[in-house]
Amino acid sequence: MTFVPCLVRSVHGVEIRALTLGHPQLDDYLAFVGARARLNTWLATAYDLKVFFTVVTKEPAQVTTADVFAFLEQQRAPRLGERVVRLEDGESGLAARTIARRLSTVSGLFAYLTARGDAGVVRNPVPRGLSSRQPGRRGRGGVPLVRTPRRLPRVLGPHEVDAVLTALRTRRDTAMVQAMLLGGLRRCEVLGLRLGDVNAGERRLFIADGKGGRQRIVPVSSRFFVALGDYLDDERPRISTTDRVFVVLKGPRRGGPLSAAGLDEILAGARNRAGLARLTCHQLRHTCFTRLREAGMALEAIQAQAGHASIESTRIYLHLANDWLAGEYLRAAASIDAQMNPTDVGVTE
């Protein structure tokens, strides 16, 4: 290996223009990712590659599958001692989701280099999984390199929602939280809203750049539009020249677009004042769709509201909505009882 990966950000104002690691092939890949992915994905890709090539000290063309397995073992190694584990999964190394994401990032790099054909890489050294096929059996069964647990996301209860809304200090903050809590918008979608995307007359928002570049129009409760109108009339600085809806209210960046870090800071303050252990933008989004499902909204409608490419991503709200499962079980149990009762009566007689 002839280089030491060093993550460098080229910034213009508050905007990141380029990410580099000091290797031409890696830097080309980062430019490729930066042109088609969101900022967080771009940053995560750069950091994951930095970690990988810090551990596997080789040129990309020299990396083997054995190196990938060695990296996997190193990532799973205890960080704070064998006896210190996470409560959520009992592991002492990095979380399975983090390791899986890093392997996916590395695999993406080598898929790119293989497709280019000029990097000396002829195959992807990251295996998709370990084969579990046995002679004489059909199918494509396999064991993933990293098994990531599927857990239900946490949602807020009614009292927690009230505590959060009470803890917010500005009308801007209330409007942003309600966009996630009542409309199910993602953090990036809230921050990306432009004045022209707001249709107050029809109580709808146009999401111009959703996840995966998908656009959609979503209805939102009038409560959100009341809070939004109060913010636009009374708080949004008149000096603002941006068409972004949500802007900074104070300080040297007053009137400029609010950043993701700024929104996270707002939620952190509200969480502390509300006395909650956890509060995230995605938690507000999950709460929205769980409540909509509990109120009887069709799963296909929730899929459209959420902007999910696959309805499989939406099915999780069936499990989060407790009344749905209980209702389905009681209906099925009642049907079984109705079928069994005549037989029971006959036996008794």
C-alpha positions as CSV (number, residue, x, y, z in Angstrom):
1,M,0.0,0.0,0.0
2,T,1.4,3.4,-1.0
3,F,-0.9,5.7,0.8
4,V,-2.5,6.3,4.1
5,P,-6.2,7.1,3.8
6,C,-6.9,10.6,5.0
7,L,-10.5,12.0,4.7
8,V,-10.4,15.5,3.5
9,R,-13.5,17.7,3.0
10,S,-13.5,20.5,0.5
11,V,-16.1,23.0,1.8
12,H,-17.5,26.2,0.1
13,G,-19.4,28.1,2.8
14,V,-21.4,25.4,4.5
15,E,-21.6,23.1,1.5
16,I,-19.3,20.2,1.0
17,R,-18.1,20.2,-2.5
18,A,-15.7,17.2,-2.5
19,L,-14.6,14.3,-0.3
20,T,-11.2,12.7,-0.9
21,L,-9.1,10.0,0.7
22,G,-5.8,10.6,-1.2
23,H,-6.1,7.7,-3.7
24,P,-7.2,8.3,-7.3
25,Q,-9.4,5.3,-7.5
26,L,-11.1,5.9,-4.2
27,D,-11.5,9.6,-4.9
28,D,-13.1,8.8,-8.3
29,Y,-15.5,6.5,-6.6
30,L,-16.4,9.1,-3.9
31,A,-17.0,11.6,-6.7
32,F,-19.3,9.1,-8.4
33,V,-21.2,8.5,-5.1
34,G,-21.4,12.2,-4.4
35,A,-23.1,12.9,-7.7
36,R,-25.9,10.4,-7.0
37,A,-26.4,10.1,-3.3
38,R,-27.4,12.2,-0.3
39,L,-24.8,14.0,1.9
40,N,-25.1,11.5,4.8
41,T,-24.6,8.5,2.4
42,W,-21.7,10.3,0.8
43,L,-20.0,11.0,4.2
44,A,-20.7,7.4,5.4
45,T,-19.2,5.9,2.3
46,A,-16.0,8.0,2.7
47,Y,-15.6,7.1,6.3
48,D,-16.3,3.4,5.7
49,L,-13.6,3.3,3.0
50,K,-11.2,5.1,5.3
51,V,-11.8,2.5,8.0
52,F,-11.4,-0.4,5.6
53,F,-8.1,0.7,4.0
54,T,-6.7,1.7,7.4
55,V,-7.2,-1.9,8.5
56,V,-6.5,-3.6,5.2
57,T,-3.3,-1.8,4.2
58,K,-3.3,-2.8,0.5
59,E,-3.9,-1.3,-2.9
60,P,-7.5,-1.9,-4.1
61,A,-6.3,-4.3,-6.8
62,Q,-4.4,-6.4,-4.2
63,V,-7.4,-6.9,-1.8
64,T,-8.5,-10.5,-1.5
65,T,-11.5,-12.2,0.1
66,A,-9.2,-13.3,2.9
67,D,-8.6,-9.6,3.6
68,V,-12.3,-9.0,3.8
69,F,-12.8,-11.8,6.3
70,A,-9.9,-10.4,8.4
71,F,-11.5,-7.0,8.3
72,L,-14.8,-8.6,9.4
73,E,-13.1,-10.3,12.4
74,Q,-11.4,-7.1,13.4
75,Q,-14.7,-5.2,13.3
76,R,-16.3,-7.8,15.5
77,A,-13.5,-7.7,18.1
78,P,-14.4,-6.3,21.6
79,R,-13.9,-2.6,21.9
80,L,-14.1,-2.2,25.6
81,G,-13.2,-5.7,26.8
82,E,-14.9,-9.1,26.6
83,R,-17.2,-8.4,29.6
84,V,-18.6,-5.1,28.2
85,V,-21.5,-5.7,25.9
86,R,-24.4,-3.8,24.5
87,L,-27.7,-4.4,26.1
88,E,-29.7,-4.5,22.8
89,D,-27.8,-7.4,21.2
90,G,-25.3,-8.7,23.8
91,E,-22.3,-8.0,21.4
92,S,-19.0,-6.5,22.4
93,G,-17.8,-5.4,19.0
94,L,-19.4,-3.0,16.5
95,A,-23.1,-3.3,15.9
96,A,-24.1,-5.8,13.2
97,R,-25.8,-3.0,11.1
98,T,-22.6,-0.9,11.1
99,I,-20.5,-3.9,10.0
100,A,-23.0,-4.8,7.3
101,R,-23.0,-1.2,6.0
102,R,-19.3,-1.1,5.8
103,L,-19.1,-4.4,3.9
104,S,-21.8,-3.0,1.5
105,T,-19.7,0.1,1.0
106,V,-16.6,-1.8,0.2
107,S,-18.5,-4.1,-2.1
108,G,-19.9,-1.1,-3.9
109,L,-16.4,0.3,-4.4
110,F,-15.1,-3.0,-6.0
111,A,-18.2,-3.3,-8.1
112,Y,-17.4,0.2,-9.5
113,L,-13.7,-0.7,-10.1
114,T,-14.7,-4.0,-11.8
115,A,-17.1,-2.2,-14.1
116,R,-14.5,0.4,-15.0
117,G,-12.1,-2.3,-16.2
118,D,-9.0,-0.1,-15.9
119,A,-8.2,-0.5,-12.1
120,G,-6.7,-4.0,-12.2
121,V,-9.7,-5.4,-10.3
122,V,-11.3,-8.3,-12.1
123,R,-13.7,-9.6,-9.4
124,N,-15.3,-8.3,-6.3
125,P,-13.5,-9.7,-3.2
126,V,-16.6,-9.2,-1.0
127,P,-18.7,-12.4,-1.1
128,R,-22.4,-12.0,-1.0
129,G,-22.6,-14.8,1.6
130,L,-21.6,-18.3,2.4
131,S,-23.1,-21.0,0.3
132,S,-25.3,-23.5,2.2
133,R,-26.5,-25.5,-0.8
134,Q,-26.1,-29.2,-0.5
135,P,-25.7,-31.7,-3.4
136,G,-29.0,-32.8,-4.8
137,R,-31.0,-29.9,-3.4
138,R,-32.5,-27.0,-5.4
139,G,-32.6,-23.4,-4.4
140,R,-30.2,-20.6,-3.7
141,G,-30.0,-20.7,0.0
142,G,-27.1,-19.0,1.7
143,V,-25.8,-17.6,5.0
144,P,-25.1,-13.9,5.1
145,L,-21.7,-12.7,6.2
146,V,-23.4,-10.5,8.8
147,R,-26.8,-11.3,10.2
148,T,-28.5,-8.1,11.2
149,P,-31.4,-8.3,13.6
150,R,-34.7,-6.8,12.5
151,R,-36.2,-4.9,15.4
152,L,-39.3,-2.9,15.6
153,P,-38.7,0.9,15.7
154,R,-39.7,2.8,18.8
155,V,-42.6,5.2,18.6
156,L,-43.8,7.9,20.9
157,G,-46.9,7.5,23.1
158,P,-49.6,10.2,23.3
159,H,-48.2,11.7,26.5
160,E,-44.7,11.8,25.0
161,V,-45.9,13.6,21.9
162,D,-47.6,16.2,24.1
163,A,-44.4,16.6,26.1
164,V,-42.3,17.1,22.9
165,L,-44.7,19.7,21.4
166,T,-44.8,21.6,24.7
167,A,-41.0,21.6,24.9
168,L,-40.5,23.3,21.5
169,R,-39.6,26.9,21.8
170,T,-40.4,28.4,18.4
171,R,-43.2,28.2,15.8
172,R,-40.6,27.1,13.3
173,D,-39.7,24.2,15.5
174,T,-43.3,23.2,16.0
175,A,-44.0,23.3,12.2
176,M,-40.9,21.1,11.5
177,V,-41.9,18.5,14.2
178,Q,-45.5,18.4,13.0
179,A,-44.3,17.9,9.4
180,M,-42.7,14.6,10.6
181,L,-45.3,13.8,13.2
182,L,-48.4,14.5,11.1
183,G,-47.1,14.1,7.6
184,G,-44.4,11.4,8.0
185,L,-41.7,13.5,6.3
186,R,-38.1,12.5,6.6
187,R,-35.5,14.9,8.0
188,C,-34.0,15.6,4.6
189,E,-37.5,16.2,3.2
190,V,-38.4,18.7,5.9
191,L,-35.1,20.6,5.3
192,G,-35.5,20.4,1.5
193,L,-39.0,21.9,1.5
194,R,-39.2,25.1,-0.7
195,L,-41.8,27.8,-0.5
196,G,-43.2,26.7,-3.9
197,D,-43.7,23.1,-2.6
198,V,-46.3,24.3,-0.1
199,N,-50.0,24.1,-1.2
200,A,-51.8,25.5,1.8
201,G,-55.2,25.7,-0.1
202,E,-55.3,21.9,-0.6
203,R,-53.3,21.1,2.5
204,R,-50.6,19.3,0.6
205,L,-46.8,19.3,0.3
206,F,-44.8,18.5,-2.8
207,I,-41.8,16.3,-2.0
208,A,-39.5,17.2,-4.8
209,D,-36.5,15.0,-3.8
210,G,-37.5,12.0,-1.7
211,K,-35.4,9.0,-1.0
212,G,-34.1,7.4,-4.2
213,G,-35.0,10.6,-6.1
214,R,-38.7,9.8,-6.0
215,Q,-41.2,12.6,-6.0
216,R,-44.6,12.6,-4.3
217,I,-47.4,14.8,-3.1
218,V,-48.6,14.2,0.5
219,P,-51.5,15.5,2.4
220,V,-50.8,16.9,5.9
221,S,-53.1,17.9,8.7
222,S,-54.3,21.5,8.9
223,R,-52.6,21.7,12.3
224,F,-49.3,21.7,10.5
225,F,-50.4,24.5,8.1
226,V,-51.5,26.6,11.0
227,A,-48.1,26.3,12.7
228,L,-46.4,26.9,9.3
229,G,-48.4,30.0,8.7
230,D,-47.6,31.4,12.1
231,Y,-43.9,30.8,11.5
232,L,-43.9,32.3,8.1
233,D,-45.8,35.4,9.2
234,D,-44.1,36.1,12.6
235,E,-40.7,34.4,12.7
236,R,-39.1,33.9,9.3
237,P,-36.6,36.7,8.8
238,R,-37.6,39.1,6.0
239,I,-34.0,39.4,5.0
240,S,-33.9,35.7,3.9
241,T,-33.1,35.3,0.2
242,T,-33.4,31.5,0.1
243,D,-36.6,29.7,-1.0
244,R,-36.1,27.0,1.6
245,V,-39.0,27.1,4.0
246,F,-37.1,26.5,7.2
247,V,-34.2,28.9,7.9
248,V,-31.9,29.9,10.8
249,L,-33.6,32.5,13.1
250,K,-30.6,33.9,14.9
251,G,-26.9,34.3,14.7
252,P,-24.5,35.0,11.8
253,R,-26.3,32.5,9.5
254,R,-29.7,34.2,10.2
255,G,-32.0,33.7,7.2
256,G,-29.9,30.9,5.7
257,P,-31.2,27.3,5.2
258,L,-31.4,25.3,8.4
259,S,-28.9,22.4,8.4
260,A,-29.4,18.8,9.5
261,A,-27.2,19.4,12.5
262,G,-29.3,22.4,13.4
263,L,-32.5,20.3,13.3
264,D,-30.9,17.5,15.4
265,E,-29.8,20.1,18.0
266,I,-33.4,21.4,18.2
267,L,-34.7,17.9,18.8
268,A,-32.0,17.2,21.4
269,G,-33.0,20.3,23.3
270,A,-36.7,19.4,23.2
271,R,-35.9,15.8,24.3
272,N,-34.0,17.1,27.4
273,R,-36.8,19.5,28.3
274,A,-39.5,16.9,27.8
275,G,-37.5,14.4,29.9
276,L,-37.4,11.7,27.2
277,A,-34.6,9.2,26.9
278,R,-34.7,9.2,23.1
279,L,-36.1,11.5,20.3
280,T,-35.1,11.4,16.7
281,C,-36.6,12.6,13.4
282,H,-37.2,9.0,12.2
283,Q,-38.9,8.2,15.5
284,L,-41.4,11.0,14.8
285,R,-41.9,9.6,11.3
286,H,-42.5,6.1,12.7
287,T,-45.0,7.5,15.2
288,C,-47.0,9.1,12.4
289,F,-47.4,6.0,10.3
290,T,-48.2,3.8,13.3
291,R,-51.0,6.1,14.4
292,L,-52.3,6.3,10.8
293,R,-52.4,2.5,10.7
294,E,-54.1,2.3,14.0
295,A,-56.8,4.7,12.7
296,G,-57.5,2.3,9.9
297,M,-55.5,3.8,7.0
298,A,-54.9,1.2,4.3
299,L,-51.3,-0.1,4.0
300,E,-51.1,0.9,0.4
301,A,-52.0,4.5,1.3
302,I,-49.4,4.5,4.0
303,Q,-46.8,3.3,1.5
304,A,-47.7,6.2,-0.8
305,Q,-47.6,8.7,2.1
306,A,-44.2,7.4,3.3
307,G,-42.6,7.3,-0.2
308,H,-41.6,3.6,0.2
309,A,-40.5,1.9,-3.0
310,S,-41.7,-1.5,-1.7
311,I,-44.7,-2.2,0.4
312,E,-42.5,-4.6,2.4
313,S,-41.0,-1.6,4.0
314,T,-44.5,-0.5,5.1
315,R,-45.5,-3.8,6.6
316,I,-43.6,-3.0,9.8
317,Y,-46.4,-0.6,10.8
318,L,-48.8,-3.6,11.0
319,H,-46.8,-4.9,13.9
320,L,-46.3,-1.5,15.5
321,A,-50.1,-0.9,15.5
322,N,-51.1,-3.1,18.4
323,D,-54.8,-2.9,17.8
324,W,-54.4,-4.5,14.3
325,L,-52.8,-7.7,15.5
326,A,-55.2,-8.0,18.5
327,G,-58.2,-7.4,16.3
328,E,-57.1,-9.9,13.7
329,Y,-56.5,-12.5,16.4
330,L,-59.8,-12.0,18.2
331,R,-61.7,-12.3,14.9
332,A,-59.9,-15.5,14.0
333,A,-60.4,-16.9,17.5
334,A,-64.1,-16.1,17.4
335,S,-64.4,-17.9,14.1
336,I,-62.6,-20.9,15.5
337,D,-64.8,-20.9,18.6
338,A,-68.0,-20.7,16.4
339,Q,-66.8,-23.8,14.4
340,M,-66.0,-25.7,17.6
341,N,-69.1,-25.0,19.7
342,P,-71.5,-27.2,17.7
343,T,-69.2,-30.1,18.1
344,D,-68.8,-29.5,21.7
345,V,-72.5,-29.4,22.2
346,G,-72.9,-32.7,20.4
347,V,-70.3,-34.4,22.5
348,T,-71.9,-33.1,25.7
349,E,-75.3,-34.4,24.6
